Amino acid sequence: MSLERDAPETEEADPLDAYRQFFALERDVLVLSAAMFAFSLGFQMTSRYVAEYMYALGASAFVVGLFGTVGNVISAVYPYPGGAISDRIGSRYALTAFGLCSTVGFGVWLAAPLLADVSVGPTSLAIVAIFVGLFFSQAWKSFGLGATFAIVKQAVPPSQLAAGFASTETFRRTAFLVGPLLAAALFYPFGSSDADVQVAFQLILLVAVVFGVVGTVVQHVLYEAEADSVGKEFGGVSQVIDDLRAMPDELRPLLVGDTLVRFANGMVYVFFVIVVTRFLEVGLTLSVPAMGTLELSPQSYFGVLLGIEMFVALLTMIPVAKAAERIGLKPVVALGFFVYAIFPILLINAPTENGGALALAALFAFSGLRFAGLPAHKALIVGPAERGAGGRVTGTYYLLRNLIVIPSAALGGLLWGGFSNPLTGETVFGGSPTLAFSVATVVGLLGTAYFLLFGEEFEAYA
């Protein structure tokens, strides 16, 4: 299967083309789209709730933050070995291996409560298993980051890049809409106790395992790799220094601003579920005709909030990408950065009574606008790259950004939960969730301001 196709320079990107191709059941599109949907669904169902699962198993705020930091490490380093593995064994077997590893990771998380009674230093073997499962569950995401960017760049003319990325993002994030709503439904019959959280999340993990198995089997049986070059965008670690030096100058202000914004988001992202379920403790009570009263626990309502967030993202992504063709990429990217930056302080100070549930729904709807700017953001990253070098530029950009963001979640965990002197045991800082989220907003706003002042527009949109 060839994933790179030559397209006429005059061909316009159709944001709905991904859906049309899928329902036309073209073999290559079906395989990759089905796998993408299956694993994205599993990731979104599980990853946003892992912190709540860890709290239910007895983890501290710092350990939860450390989990987020380990996830940052994986995001930074996995693409390169992932590409090397694809080059070594071929895309079909690499895809199968990555899918199998992710499914095993979900299974490890599923079995973790069985180890809760085994102590490992200050924590339990169950928490250790959560970390082990993370290394497996993220394997499929290591595949094809740079190649995806390069394919879009080669498939559409420069002035249509944002719309081209909107097409791929729209399809992938449909799973991001379905996943949280399915998780909310699975949480619905349960309460908010730690025991209930464990059982409910294990049901969610069971569904993720099923989707992982289906995605792995489908891509192994149907995938054809006759002329596939996926994985070759990241030829080896030896290219990293050269790629860093070759990064277009126009990208540097974007990289600085983006890194600050992502560092800020990384400080608190893993704690969003904890804010809703344990800090604000906001659920939802609805009176539904013919069904009576529906009581959604904070855990179940969080899934609904994520669904609202992604619905707004899907609703606005294509119009915003089209708007970027008129007003430029920079204003759209800056809007996304601003939403990233301001959301933490709005969330931590959200009301809990007298319309608290409605206020949270409005906040998460607002948060969806950050995703609406992603196609323009991606276009601004890959746009200045030379034709045929989009994968390397993308990989270099994300590697550098993700390396710097690595400690963000651990720092957020320290500010949230506090820390003690390791020698005396005396409390140095008692911890403050509000402070952690406030610092995150300040850092995010600094990144947004830097980009507004020094960021450059891509010529095709100027």
C-alpha positions as CSV (number, residue, x, y, z in Angstrom):
1,M,0.0,0.0,0.0
2,S,1.3,3.4,-0.8
3,L,0.5,6.2,1.6
4,E,2.1,8.9,-0.4
5,R,0.3,10.0,-3.5
6,D,1.2,12.7,-6.0
7,A,-1.6,15.2,-6.3
8,P,-2.1,18.1,-8.7
9,E,-1.1,21.4,-7.3
10,T,-4.6,22.7,-8.0
11,E,-6.4,20.0,-6.1
12,E,-8.2,21.4,-3.1
13,A,-8.4,19.7,0.3
14,D,-11.9,18.4,1.1
15,P,-12.4,18.3,4.9
16,L,-15.0,15.5,4.4
17,D,-12.9,13.4,2.1
18,A,-11.7,11.2,4.9
19,Y,-15.3,10.1,5.6
20,R,-16.1,9.7,1.9
21,Q,-13.1,7.5,1.4
22,F,-13.8,5.4,4.5
23,F,-17.4,4.7,3.5
24,A,-16.3,3.9,0.0
25,L,-14.3,1.1,1.7
26,E,-11.1,1.7,-0.3
27,R,-8.8,-1.0,1.2
28,D,-5.9,1.2,2.3
29,V,-8.1,3.9,3.8
30,L,-10.3,1.4,5.5
31,V,-7.3,-0.3,7.2
32,L,-5.6,2.8,8.6
33,S,-8.8,4.5,9.4
34,A,-10.3,1.5,11.3
35,A,-7.0,1.1,13.3
36,M,-6.8,4.8,14.0
37,F,-10.4,4.9,15.2
38,A,-10.0,1.8,17.4
39,F,-6.9,2.9,19.1
40,S,-7.9,6.5,19.4
41,L,-11.1,5.3,21.1
42,G,-9.2,3.2,23.5
43,F,-6.7,5.9,24.3
44,Q,-9.4,8.6,24.9
45,M,-11.5,6.3,27.0
46,T,-8.6,5.4,29.3
47,S,-6.0,8.1,29.3
48,R,-8.2,10.9,30.7
49,Y,-9.3,8.7,33.6
50,V,-6.0,7.1,34.6
51,A,-5.3,9.7,37.2
52,E,-8.7,9.0,38.9
53,Y,-7.9,5.3,38.7
54,M,-4.5,5.9,40.4
55,Y,-6.1,8.0,43.1
56,A,-8.6,5.2,43.7
57,L,-5.6,2.8,44.1
58,G,-4.0,5.1,46.7
59,A,-1.5,7.1,44.6
60,S,-0.4,10.6,45.8
61,A,-0.6,13.8,43.7
62,F,3.1,13.7,43.1
63,V,2.9,10.1,41.8
64,V,0.1,11.1,39.5
65,G,2.2,14.0,38.3
66,L,5.2,11.7,37.8
67,F,3.0,9.4,35.7
68,G,2.3,12.4,33.5
69,T,6.0,13.2,33.2
70,V,6.7,9.6,32.2
71,G,4.1,9.9,29.5
72,N,5.9,13.0,28.3
73,V,9.1,11.1,28.1
74,I,7.4,8.4,26.0
75,S,5.9,11.0,23.7
76,A,9.3,12.5,23.2
77,V,11.4,9.4,22.5
78,Y,9.1,6.8,21.0
79,P,8.7,8.2,17.5
80,Y,12.4,7.6,16.6
81,P,12.7,4.0,17.7
82,G,9.2,3.5,16.3
83,G,10.4,4.6,12.9
84,A,13.6,2.4,13.2
85,I,11.5,-0.6,13.9
86,S,9.2,0.1,10.9
87,D,12.3,0.3,8.7
88,R,13.7,-2.9,10.2
89,I,10.8,-5.3,10.1
90,G,8.4,-3.6,7.6
91,S,5.3,-1.5,8.2
92,R,2.8,-4.4,8.4
93,Y,4.6,-6.2,11.2
94,A,5.5,-3.0,13.0
95,L,1.9,-1.9,13.0
96,T,0.9,-5.3,14.4
97,A,3.6,-5.2,17.1
98,F,2.6,-1.6,18.1
99,G,-1.1,-2.5,18.2
100,L,-0.4,-5.7,20.2
101,C,1.7,-3.8,22.7
102,S,-1.0,-1.1,23.2
103,T,-3.5,-3.9,23.8
104,V,-1.2,-5.5,26.4
105,G,-0.8,-2.1,28.1
106,F,-4.6,-1.8,28.5
107,G,-4.6,-5.4,29.9
108,V,-1.9,-4.5,32.5
109,W,-3.9,-1.6,33.7
110,L,-7.0,-3.9,33.9
111,A,-5.1,-6.3,36.2
112,A,-3.4,-3.7,38.4
113,P,-6.0,-3.8,41.3
114,L,-5.0,-7.5,41.9
115,L,-1.6,-6.2,43.0
116,A,-2.9,-3.4,45.3
117,D,-2.0,-5.3,48.5
118,V,1.6,-5.8,47.6
119,S,3.7,-2.9,48.9
120,V,6.7,-1.5,47.0
121,G,8.4,1.1,49.2
122,P,5.9,4.0,49.8
123,T,3.5,2.7,47.2
124,S,1.9,-0.5,45.9
125,L,2.7,-2.9,43.1
126,A,-0.6,-1.8,41.5
127,I,0.8,1.7,41.0
128,V,4.0,0.3,39.6
129,A,1.8,-1.8,37.1
130,I,0.1,1.4,36.0
131,F,3.5,2.8,35.0
132,V,4.5,-0.4,33.3
133,G,1.3,-0.5,31.4
134,L,1.9,3.1,30.2
135,F,5.1,2.0,28.3
136,F,3.0,-0.6,26.4
137,S,-0.2,1.3,25.9
138,Q,1.5,4.2,24.1
139,A,3.2,2.0,21.6
140,W,0.8,2.5,18.7
141,K,1.0,6.3,19.0
142,S,4.7,6.1,18.2
143,F,3.9,5.2,14.6
144,G,3.8,7.6,11.7
145,L,3.7,11.1,13.3
146,G,6.1,12.7,10.8
147,A,4.8,10.6,7.9
148,T,1.3,11.9,8.5
149,F,2.4,15.5,8.3
150,A,4.5,14.8,5.2
151,I,1.6,13.0,3.4
152,V,-0.8,16.0,4.0
153,K,1.9,18.4,2.8
154,Q,2.4,16.5,-0.4
155,A,-1.3,15.9,-1.0
156,V,-2.5,19.6,-1.0
157,P,-1.2,23.0,-2.2
158,P,0.3,25.3,0.4
159,S,-2.7,27.5,0.7
160,Q,-4.9,24.5,1.6
161,L,-2.7,23.0,4.3
162,A,-5.0,23.9,7.2
163,A,-8.0,22.4,5.5
164,G,-6.0,19.3,4.7
165,F,-5.1,18.8,8.3
166,A,-8.7,19.5,9.3
167,S,-9.7,16.5,7.2
168,T,-7.4,14.1,9.0
169,E,-8.1,15.6,12.4
170,T,-11.8,15.5,12.0
171,F,-11.8,11.8,11.4
172,R,-9.4,10.9,14.2
173,R,-11.1,13.0,16.7
174,T,-14.5,11.5,16.0
175,A,-13.2,8.6,18.2
176,F,-12.2,11.3,20.8
177,L,-15.9,12.2,20.9
178,V,-17.3,8.7,21.1
179,G,-14.7,7.4,23.7
180,P,-15.5,9.7,26.6
181,L,-19.3,9.4,26.1
182,L,-18.9,5.6,26.2
183,A,-16.8,5.9,29.3
184,A,-19.5,8.1,30.9
185,A,-22.1,5.5,30.1
186,L,-20.0,2.8,31.8
187,F,-19.4,5.0,34.9
188,Y,-23.2,5.8,35.1
189,P,-24.3,2.7,37.2
190,F,-21.5,3.2,39.8
191,G,-20.9,5.6,42.6
192,S,-17.9,7.8,43.5
193,S,-16.2,5.5,46.0
194,D,-12.7,4.3,45.2
195,A,-14.0,0.7,44.9
196,D,-16.7,1.8,42.4
197,V,-14.1,3.8,40.4
198,Q,-11.9,0.8,40.2
199,V,-14.7,-1.5,38.9
200,A,-16.0,1.0,36.5
201,F,-12.6,1.8,35.0
202,Q,-11.9,-1.9,34.7
203,L,-15.0,-2.2,32.5
204,I,-13.7,0.7,30.4
205,L,-10.3,-1.0,30.1
206,L,-12.0,-4.2,29.0
207,V,-13.7,-2.4,26.2
208,A,-10.4,-0.8,25.3
209,V,-8.8,-4.3,25.1
210,V,-11.5,-5.4,22.8
211,F,-11.0,-2.5,20.5
212,G,-7.2,-3.0,20.6
213,V,-7.6,-6.6,19.6
214,V,-9.9,-5.7,16.7
215,G,-7.7,-2.9,15.5
216,T,-4.6,-5.1,15.6
217,V,-6.2,-8.0,13.8
218,V,-7.7,-5.7,11.1
219,Q,-4.5,-4.0,10.3
220,H,-2.5,-7.2,10.2
221,V,-4.9,-9.1,8.0
222,L,-5.8,-6.3,5.6
223,Y,-2.7,-4.1,5.5
224,E,-0.6,-4.2,2.3
225,A,2.8,-2.6,2.3
226,E,4.0,-3.0,-1.3
227,A,5.3,0.5,-1.8
228,D,5.0,1.9,1.7
229,S,7.6,4.3,3.0
230,V,6.0,4.9,6.4
231,G,8.6,4.9,9.1
232,K,11.4,6.1,6.8
233,E,10.8,9.7,7.8
234,F,12.8,9.0,11.0
235,G,15.8,7.3,9.7
236,G,17.8,7.2,12.9
237,V,19.1,9.2,15.9
238,S,22.2,10.2,14.0
239,Q,20.0,12.6,12.0
240,V,18.6,14.5,15.0
241,I,21.4,17.1,15.2
242,D,21.4,17.8,11.5
243,D,17.6,18.1,11.5
244,L,17.7,20.6,14.4
245,R,20.2,22.8,12.6
246,A,18.2,22.6,9.4
247,M,14.9,23.6,11.1
248,P,13.5,26.7,9.2
249,D,14.1,29.9,11.1
250,E,10.4,30.8,10.8
251,L,9.6,27.9,13.1
252,R,11.7,29.1,16.1
253,P,9.2,31.7,17.6
254,L,6.4,29.2,17.1
255,L,8.4,26.5,18.8
256,V,9.2,28.7,21.8
257,G,5.6,29.9,22.3
258,D,4.2,26.4,21.7
259,T,6.7,24.8,24.2
260,L,5.7,27.3,26.9
261,V,2.0,26.7,26.3
262,R,2.4,22.9,26.3
263,F,4.6,23.0,29.4
264,A,1.8,24.9,31.1
265,N,-0.8,22.5,29.9
266,G,1.4,19.6,30.9
267,M,1.6,20.8,34.5
268,V,-2.2,20.3,35.0
269,Y,-3.6,18.2,32.2
270,V,-3.4,14.9,34.1
271,F,-5.3,16.6,37.0
272,F,-8.3,17.8,35.0
273,V,-10.3,14.7,36.0
274,I,-9.2,15.1,39.6
275,V,-10.5,18.7,39.7
276,V,-13.9,17.6,38.5
277,T,-14.3,14.4,40.5
278,R,-12.5,15.2,43.8
279,F,-11.8,19.0,44.0
280,L,-15.0,20.5,42.7
281,E,-17.0,17.2,43.0
282,V,-19.6,18.3,40.4
283,G,-22.0,15.8,38.9
284,L,-25.2,16.3,37.0
285,T,-28.9,15.6,37.8
286,L,-31.3,15.6,34.9
287,S,-35.0,15.1,34.7
288,V,-35.7,13.2,31.5
289,P,-39.3,12.7,30.3
290,A,-40.3,9.0,30.3
291,M,-37.0,8.1,32.0
292,G,-37.3,9.9,35.3
293,T,-34.3,11.5,37.1
294,L,-30.7,10.7,35.9
295,E,-28.0,11.1,38.4
296,L,-24.5,11.4,36.9
297,S,-21.6,11.0,39.3
298,P,-18.7,13.4,38.9
299,Q,-16.8,10.6,37.2
300,S,-19.6,10.0,34.7
301,Y,-20.2,13.7,34.1
302,F,-16.5,14.1,33.3
303,G,-16.9,11.9,30.3
304,V,-19.9,14.0,29.2
305,L,-17.7,17.1,29.6
306,L,-15.0,15.6,27.4
307,G,-17.7,14.8,24.8
308,I,-18.9,18.4,24.9
309,E,-15.3,19.5,24.4
310,M,-14.7,17.3,21.4
311,F,-18.1,18.1,19.9
312,V,-17.2,21.8,19.8
313,A,-13.8,20.9,18.4
314,L,-15.3,18.9,15.6
315,L,-18.0,21.5,14.9
316,T,-15.5,24.4,14.6
317,M,-12.3,22.7,13.2
318,I,-13.3,22.9,9.6
319,P,-14.8,26.5,9.6
320,V,-11.8,27.7,11.5
321,A,-9.4,26.1,9.1
322,K,-11.2,27.8,6.2
323,A,-11.2,31.1,8.1
324,A,-7.4,30.8,8.4
325,E,-7.2,31.0,4.6
326,R,-8.6,34.5,4.8
327,I,-7.2,35.9,8.1
328,G,-3.9,33.9,8.2
329,L,-2.7,31.0,10.3
330,K,-1.1,33.1,13.1
331,P,-4.3,34.6,14.6
332,V,-5.9,31.1,14.6
333,V,-2.9,29.5,16.3
334,A,-2.7,32.3,18.8
335,L,-6.4,31.8,19.7
336,G,-5.7,28.1,20.4
337,F,-2.7,29.0,22.6
338,F,-4.9,31.5,24.5
339,V,-7.5,28.9,25.2
340,Y,-4.9,26.4,26.4
341,A,-3.4,29.0,28.7
342,I,-6.6,30.5,30.3
343,F,-8.5,27.2,30.8
344,P,-6.7,26.0,33.9
345,I,-7.4,29.0,36.1
346,L,-11.0,29.1,34.9
347,L,-11.5,25.4,35.7
348,I,-10.0,25.5,39.2
349,N,-12.1,28.5,40.1
350,A,-15.3,27.1,38.5
351,P,-18.5,27.3,40.7
352,T,-19.7,24.1,42.4
353,E,-23.3,25.2,43.2
354,N,-26.0,27.2,41.6
355,G,-25.4,26.0,38.1
356,G,-21.9,24.5,38.7
357,A,-22.6,21.7,36.2
358,L,-23.7,24.2,33.5
359,A,-20.6,26.3,34.2
360,L,-18.4,23.3,33.7
361,A,-20.2,22.4,30.4
362,A,-19.6,25.9,29.2
363,L,-15.9,25.8,30.2
364,F,-15.3,22.5,28.4
365,A,-17.1,23.8,25.3
366,F,-14.7,26.8,25.4
367,S,-11.8,24.4,25.8
368,G,-12.8,22.7,22.5
369,L,-11.7,25.8,20.7
370,R,-8.1,24.8,21.4
371,F,-8.5,21.8,19.1
372,A,-10.1,24.0,16.4
373,G,-6.7,25.7,16.0
374,L,-4.7,22.5,15.6
375,P,-5.0,22.2,11.8
376,A,-3.7,25.8,11.4
377,H,-0.9,25.0,13.9
378,K,0.2,21.9,12.0
379,A,0.1,23.9,8.7
380,L,2.3,26.5,10.3
381,I,4.8,23.8,11.4
382,V,5.1,21.9,8.1
383,G,4.4,24.8,5.8
384,P,7.9,26.4,5.7
385,A,9.6,22.9,5.3
386,E,11.0,22.0,1.9
387,R,8.8,19.6,-0.1
388,G,9.8,16.1,0.8
389,A,11.2,17.1,4.2
390,G,7.9,17.6,6.1
391,G,8.4,14.4,8.1
392,R,11.8,15.3,9.3
393,V,10.9,18.9,10.2
394,T,7.8,17.7,12.1
395,G,9.7,15.0,14.0
396,T,12.4,17.4,15.0
397,Y,9.9,20.0,16.1
398,Y,7.9,17.6,18.3
399,L,11.1,15.9,19.6
400,L,12.5,19.2,20.9
401,R,9.2,20.5,22.2
402,N,8.3,17.2,24.0
403,L,11.8,16.9,25.6
404,I,11.5,20.3,27.2
405,V,7.9,19.6,28.4
406,I,8.9,16.3,30.1
407,P,9.2,17.6,33.7
408,S,6.0,19.7,33.6
409,A,3.6,17.1,35.1
410,A,5.9,16.3,38.0
411,L,6.2,20.0,38.7
412,G,2.5,20.4,38.7
413,G,2.2,17.4,41.0
414,L,4.6,19.0,43.5
415,L,2.7,22.3,43.4
416,W,-0.6,20.4,43.8
417,G,0.3,18.0,46.6
418,G,3.3,19.8,48.2
419,F,6.6,18.2,49.2
420,S,8.7,17.6,52.3
421,N,12.4,17.7,53.1
422,P,13.7,14.2,52.2
423,L,16.2,14.2,55.1
424,T,14.0,15.5,57.9
425,G,10.5,14.7,56.7
426,E,9.5,18.3,57.5
427,T,6.9,19.8,55.2
428,V,8.5,22.4,52.9
429,F,5.3,23.3,51.0
430,G,1.8,22.1,51.8
431,G,0.6,22.1,48.3
432,S,-2.2,24.1,46.6
433,P,-4.2,22.9,43.6
434,T,-5.2,26.6,42.9
435,L,-1.6,27.7,42.9
436,A,-0.6,24.8,40.5
437,F,-3.3,25.8,38.0
438,S,-2.6,29.5,38.4
439,V,1.1,29.1,37.6
440,A,0.1,27.0,34.6
441,T,-2.0,29.8,33.3
442,V,0.8,32.4,33.8
443,V,3.3,30.3,31.9
444,G,0.7,29.6,29.1
445,L,0.0,33.3,28.7
446,L,3.7,34.1,28.5
447,G,4.0,31.6,25.6
448,T,1.0,33.1,23.9
449,A,2.3,36.6,24.2
450,Y,5.7,35.5,22.9
451,F,4.2,34.0,19.8
452,L,2.0,37.0,19.2
453,L,5.1,39.3,19.4
454,F,7.6,37.3,17.4
455,G,5.7,34.5,15.5
456,E,5.8,34.7,11.7
457,E,3.0,34.0,9.2
458,F,3.4,31.3,6.6
459,E,3.8,33.0,3.2
460,A,0.9,31.1,1.6
461,Y,-1.5,32.6,4.1
462,A,0.0,36.1,4.5
